[in-house]
């Protein structure tokens, strides 16, 4: 889902903080091998581990 600022109907573009490519709609980076996607997986794994306790 696109993000908006205030009442604006213009979506805000989100960029990868590592390679500055425009992120996909699901928040992943389109650059193959970018650390952004690896870090997203680690955060997801950490959330899964902490939620099971």
Biopython code that builds the backbone (N, CA, C, O; Angstrom):
import numpy as np
from Bio.PDB.StructureBuilder import StructureBuilder

atoms = [
    (1, "UNK", "N", (0.842, -1.173, 0.000)),
    (1, "UNK", "CA", (0.000, 0.000, 0.000)),
    (1, "UNK", "C", (0.891, 1.240, 0.000)),
    (1, "UNK", "O", (1.784, 1.355, 0.840)),
    (2, "UNK", "N", (0.663, 2.164, -0.924)),
    (2, "UNK", "CA", (1.503, 3.360, -0.966)),
    (2, "UNK", "C", (1.283, 4.255, 0.244)),
    (2, "UNK", "O", (0.196, 4.295, 0.821)),
    (3, "UNK", "N", (2.336, 4.971, 0.613)),
    (3, "UNK", "CA", (2.259, 5.904, 1.728)),
    (3, "UNK", "C", (2.013, 7.305, 1.206)),
    (3, "UNK", "O", (2.470, 7.657, 0.118)),
    (4, "UNK", "N", (1.289, 8.109, 1.979)),
    (4, "UNK", "CA", (0.973, 9.475, 1.599)),
    (4, "UNK", "C", (1.367, 10.407, 2.733)),
    (4, "UNK", "O", (1.405, 10.001, 3.895)),
    (5, "UNK", "N", (1.660, 11.653, 2.396)),
    (5, "UNK", "CA", (1.956, 12.664, 3.402)),
    (5, "UNK", "C", (0.717, 13.531, 3.573)),
    (5, "UNK", "O", (0.229, 14.125, 2.611)),
    (6, "UNK", "N", (0.210, 13.603, 4.800)),
    (6, "UNK", "CA", (-0.962, 14.433, 5.088)),
    (6, "UNK", "C", (-2.160, 14.040, 4.252)),
    (6, "UNK", "O", (-2.463, 12.855, 4.113)),
    (7, "UNK", "N", (-2.843, 15.028, 3.694)),
    (7, "UNK", "CA", (-4.027, 14.784, 2.875)),
    (7, "UNK", "C", (-3.691, 14.619, 1.402)),
    (7, "UNK", "O", (-4.595, 14.502, 0.575)),
    (8, "UNK", "N", (-2.431, 14.609, 1.065)),
    (8, "UNK", "CA", (-1.990, 14.492, -0.316)),
    (8, "UNK", "C", (-2.413, 13.150, -0.897)),
    (8, "UNK", "O", (-2.413, 12.137, -0.197)),
    (9, "UNK", "N", (-2.766, 13.144, -2.154)),
    (9, "UNK", "CA", (-3.117, 11.904, -2.849)),
    (9, "UNK", "C", (-1.968, 11.440, -3.735)),
    (9, "UNK", "O", (-2.123, 10.502, -4.517)),
    (10, "UNK", "N", (-0.812, 12.096, -3.613)),
    (10, "UNK", "CA", (0.370, 11.720, -4.378)),
    (10, "UNK", "C", (1.200, 10.767, -3.523)),
    (10, "UNK", "O", (1.620, 11.137, -2.427)),
    (11, "UNK", "N", (1.444, 9.548, -4.002)),
    (11, "UNK", "CA", (2.201, 8.597, -3.197)),
    (11, "UNK", "C", (3.651, 9.037, -3.024)),
    (11, "UNK", "O", (4.232, 9.662, -3.911)),
    (12, "UNK", "N", (4.223, 8.704, -1.877)),
    (12, "UNK", "CA", (5.611, 9.011, -1.565)),
    (12, "UNK", "C", (6.469, 7.855, -2.055)),
    (12, "UNK", "O", (6.187, 6.694, -1.760)),
    (13, "UNK", "N", (7.518, 8.177, -2.805)),
    (13, "UNK", "CA", (8.435, 7.136, -3.274)),
    (13, "UNK", "C", (9.380, 6.773, -2.141)),
    (13, "UNK", "O", (9.887, 7.648, -1.439)),
    (14, "UNK", "N", (9.614, 5.490, -1.967)),
    (14, "UNK", "CA", (10.548, 5.021, -0.949)),
    (14, "UNK", "C", (11.775, 4.457, -1.645)),
    (14, "UNK", "O", (11.672, 3.750, -2.648)),
    (15, "UNK", "N", (12.944, 4.785, -1.089)),
    (15, "UNK", "CA", (14.206, 4.374, -1.681)),
    (15, "UNK", "C", (14.971, 3.461, -0.743)),
    (15, "UNK", "O", (14.852, 3.564, 0.478)),
    (16, "UNK", "N", (15.754, 2.568, -1.323)),
    (16, "UNK", "CA", (16.645, 1.712, -0.555)),
    (16, "UNK", "C", (17.730, 2.585, 0.053)),
    (16, "UNK", "O", (18.338, 3.402, -0.639)),
    (17, "UNK", "N", (17.974, 2.414, 1.345)),
    (17, "UNK", "CA", (18.989, 3.239, 2.002)),
    (17, "UNK", "C", (20.408, 2.775, 1.687)),
    (17, "UNK", "O", (21.368, 3.432, 2.091)),
    (18, "UNK", "N", (20.563, 1.670, 0.981)),
    (18, "UNK", "CA", (21.892, 1.146, 0.670)),
    (18, "UNK", "C", (22.298, 1.386, -0.775)),
    (18, "UNK", "O", (23.459, 1.698, -1.037)),
    (19, "UNK", "N", (21.365, 1.247, -1.731)),
    (19, "UNK", "CA", (21.732, 1.433, -3.138)),
    (19, "UNK", "C", (20.883, 2.513, -3.830)),
    (19, "UNK", "O", (21.099, 2.812, -5.005)),
    (20, "UNK", "N", (19.946, 3.081, -3.123)),
    (20, "UNK", "CA", (19.094, 4.193, -3.593)),
    (20, "UNK", "C", (18.175, 3.847, -4.760)),
    (20, "UNK", "O", (17.726, 4.744, -5.474)),
    (21, "UNK", "N", (17.887, 2.565, -4.965)),
    (21, "UNK", "CA", (16.879, 2.169, -5.951)),
    (21, "UNK", "C", (15.496, 2.390, -5.347)),
    (21, "UNK", "O", (15.344, 2.372, -4.126)),
    (22, "UNK", "N", (14.492, 2.597, -6.188)),
    (22, "UNK", "CA", (13.118, 2.726, -5.712)),
    (22, "UNK", "C", (12.648, 1.352, -5.258)),
    (22, "UNK", "O", (12.767, 0.377, -5.999)),
    (23, "UNK", "N", (12.113, 1.269, -4.038)),
    (23, "UNK", "CA", (11.685, -0.011, -3.485)),
    (23, "UNK", "C", (10.433, -0.526, -4.190)),
    (23, "UNK", "O", (9.621, 0.254, -4.688)),
    (24, "UNK", "N", (10.292, -1.845, -4.224)),
    (24, "UNK", "CA", (9.085, -2.481, -4.744)),
    (24, "UNK", "C", (7.920, -2.188, -3.800)),
    (24, "UNK", "O", (8.130, -1.712, -2.685)),
    (25, "UNK", "N", (6.720, -2.463, -4.235)),
    (25, "UNK", "CA", (5.541, -2.192, -3.412)),
    (25, "UNK", "C", (5.546, -2.983, -2.105)),
    (25, "UNK", "O", (4.970, -2.536, -1.112)),
    (26, "UNK", "N", (6.184, -4.143, -2.093)),
    (26, "UNK", "CA", (6.235, -4.948, -0.865)),
    (26, "UNK", "C", (7.392, -4.547, 0.055)),
    (26, "UNK", "O", (7.608, -5.183, 1.087)),
    (27, "UNK", "N", (8.137, -3.496, -0.310)),
    (27, "UNK", "CA", (9.216, -2.991, 0.525)),
    (27, "UNK", "C", (10.572, -3.606, 0.250)),
    (27, "UNK", "O", (11.561, -3.228, 0.877)),
    (28, "UNK", "N", (10.633, -4.554, -0.684)),
    (28, "UNK", "CA", (11.909, -5.168, -1.022)),
    (28, "UNK", "C", (12.639, -4.321, -2.058)),
    (28, "UNK", "O", (12.034, -3.521, -2.772)),
    (29, "UNK", "N", (13.945, -4.514, -2.121)),
    (29, "UNK", "CA", (14.783, -3.787, -3.065)),
    (29, "UNK", "C", (14.852, -4.578, -4.377)),
    (29, "UNK", "O", (15.006, -5.799, -4.347)),
    (30, "UNK", "N", (14.740, -3.904, -5.523)),
    (30, "UNK", "CA", (14.812, -4.613, -6.797)),
    (30, "UNK", "C", (16.228, -5.012, -7.209)),
    (30, "UNK", "O", (16.394, -5.794, -8.146)),
    (31, "UNK", "N", (17.247, -4.492, -6.530)),
    (31, "UNK", "CA", (18.629, -4.805, -6.876)),
    (31, "UNK", "C", (18.994, -6.187, -6.354)),
    (31, "UNK", "O", (18.898, -6.455, -5.157)),
    (32, "UNK", "N", (19.409, -7.053, -7.253)),
    (32, "UNK", "CA", (19.764, -8.416, -6.877)),
    (32, "UNK", "C", (20.981, -8.395, -5.964)),
    (32, "UNK", "O", (21.980, -7.748, -6.278)),
    (33, "UNK", "N", (20.907, -9.091, -4.844)),
    (33, "UNK", "CA", (22.010, -9.188, -3.911)),
    (33, "UNK", "C", (22.139, -8.005, -2.954)),
    (33, "UNK", "O", (23.121, -7.923, -2.216)),
    (34, "UNK", "N", (21.178, -7.093, -2.949)),
    (34, "UNK", "CA", (21.248, -5.937, -2.053)),
    (34, "UNK", "C", (21.043, -6.386, -0.602)),
    (34, "UNK", "O", (20.187, -7.225, -0.320)),
    (35, "UNK", "N", (21.818, -5.833, 0.293)),
    (35, "UNK", "CA", (21.742, -6.205, 1.702)),
    (35, "UNK", "C", (20.393, -5.827, 2.322)),
    (35, "UNK", "O", (20.007, -6.398, 3.342)),
    (36, "UNK", "N", (19.681, -4.887, 1.731)),
    (36, "UNK", "CA", (18.368, -4.461, 2.228)),
    (36, "UNK", "C", (17.436, -5.662, 2.372)),
    (36, "UNK", "O", (16.767, -5.818, 3.393)),
    (37, "UNK", "N", (17.396, -6.504, 1.347)),
    (37, "UNK", "CA", (16.512, -7.673, 1.381)),
    (37, "UNK", "C", (16.956, -8.680, 2.442)),
    (37, "UNK", "O", (16.122, -9.290, 3.110)),
    (38, "UNK", "N", (18.274, -8.853, 2.595)),
    (38, "UNK", "CA", (18.790, -9.767, 3.621)),
    (38, "UNK", "C", (18.418, -9.279, 5.012)),
    (38, "UNK", "O", (18.023, -10.069, 5.868)),
    (39, "UNK", "N", (18.544, -7.979, 5.234)),
    (39, "UNK", "CA", (18.203, -7.415, 6.539)),
    (39, "UNK", "C", (16.708, -7.532, 6.825)),
    (39, "UNK", "O", (16.311, -7.750, 7.970)),
    (40, "UNK", "N", (15.878, -7.388, 5.792)),
    (40, "UNK", "CA", (14.429, -7.566, 5.980)),
    (40, "UNK", "C", (14.122, -8.987, 6.426)),
    (40, "UNK", "O", (13.273, -9.200, 7.292)),
    (41, "UNK", "N", (14.818, -9.970, 5.830)),
    (41, "UNK", "CA", (14.622, -11.368, 6.209)),
    (41, "UNK", "C", (15.053, -11.605, 7.653)),
    (41, "UNK", "O", (14.387, -12.336, 8.385)),
    (42, "UNK", "N", (16.157, -10.995, 8.065)),
    (42, "UNK", "CA", (16.623, -11.157, 9.439)),
    (42, "UNK", "C", (15.635, -10.558, 10.431)),
    (42, "UNK", "O", (15.372, -11.142, 11.482)),
    (43, "UNK", "N", (15.086, -9.385, 10.095)),
    (43, "UNK", "CA", (14.089, -8.769, 10.976)),
    (43, "UNK", "C", (12.850, -9.641, 11.084)),
    (43, "UNK", "O", (12.272, -9.779, 12.162)),
    (44, "UNK", "N", (12.442, -10.231, 9.964)),
    (44, "UNK", "CA", (11.275, -11.114, 9.957)),
    (44, "UNK", "C", (11.544, -12.343, 10.825)),
    (44, "UNK", "O", (10.692, -12.756, 11.611)),
    (45, "UNK", "N", (12.738, -12.922, 10.676)),
    (45, "UNK", "CA", (13.111, -14.090, 11.472)),
    (45, "UNK", "C", (13.145, -13.750, 12.961)),
    (45, "UNK", "O", (12.674, -14.536, 13.783)),
    (46, "UNK", "N", (13.695, -12.593, 13.315)),
    (46, "UNK", "CA", (13.748, -12.161, 14.711)),
    (46, "UNK", "C", (12.347, -11.976, 15.282)),
    (46, "UNK", "O", (12.095, -12.329, 16.434)),
    (47, "UNK", "N", (11.441, -11.429, 14.489)),
    (47, "UNK", "CA", (10.062, -11.217, 14.951)),
    (47, "UNK", "C", (9.384, -12.564, 15.191)),
    (47, "UNK", "O", (8.625, -12.719, 16.148)),
    (48, "UNK", "N", (9.657, -13.533, 14.327)),
    (48, "UNK", "CA", (9.064, -14.864, 14.486)),
    (48, "UNK", "C", (9.576, -15.536, 15.771)),
    (48, "UNK", "O", (8.809, -16.188, 16.480)),
    (49, "UNK", "N", (10.836, -15.380, 16.058)),
    (49, "UNK", "CA", (11.434, -16.006, 17.244)),
    (49, "UNK", "C", (10.871, -15.397, 18.512)),
    (49, "UNK", "O", (10.530, -16.124, 19.445)),
    (50, "UNK", "N", (10.767, -14.083, 18.565)),
    (50, "UNK", "CA", (10.276, -13.426, 19.768)),
    (50, "UNK", "C", (8.774, -13.611, 19.964)),
    (50, "UNK", "O", (8.293, -13.569, 21.096)),
    (51, "UNK", "N", (8.036, -13.814, 18.891)),
    (51, "UNK", "CA", (6.583, -13.970, 19.041)),
    (51, "UNK", "C", (6.193, -15.369, 19.518)),
    (51, "UNK", "O", (5.070, -15.562, 19.985)),
    (52, "UNK", "N", (7.097, -16.350, 19.411)),
    (52, "UNK", "CA", (6.784, -17.713, 19.833)),
    (52, "UNK", "C", (6.902, -17.907, 21.338)),
    (52, "UNK", "O", (6.367, -18.879, 21.873)),
    (53, "UNK", "N", (7.569, -17.032, 22.010)),
    (53, "UNK", "CA", (7.794, -17.203, 23.453)),
    (53, "UNK", "C", (6.570, -16.921, 24.287)),
    (53, "UNK", "O", (6.621, -17.027, 25.512)),
]
sb = StructureBuilder()
sb.init_structure("model")
sb.init_model(0)
sb.init_chain("A")
sb.init_seg("    ")
for serial, (resi, resn, name, xyz) in enumerate(atoms, 1):
    if name == "N":
        sb.init_residue(resn, " ", resi, " ")
    sb.init_atom(name, np.array(xyz, "f"), 0.0, 1.0, " ", f" {name:<3s}", serial, name[0])
structure = sb.get_structure()
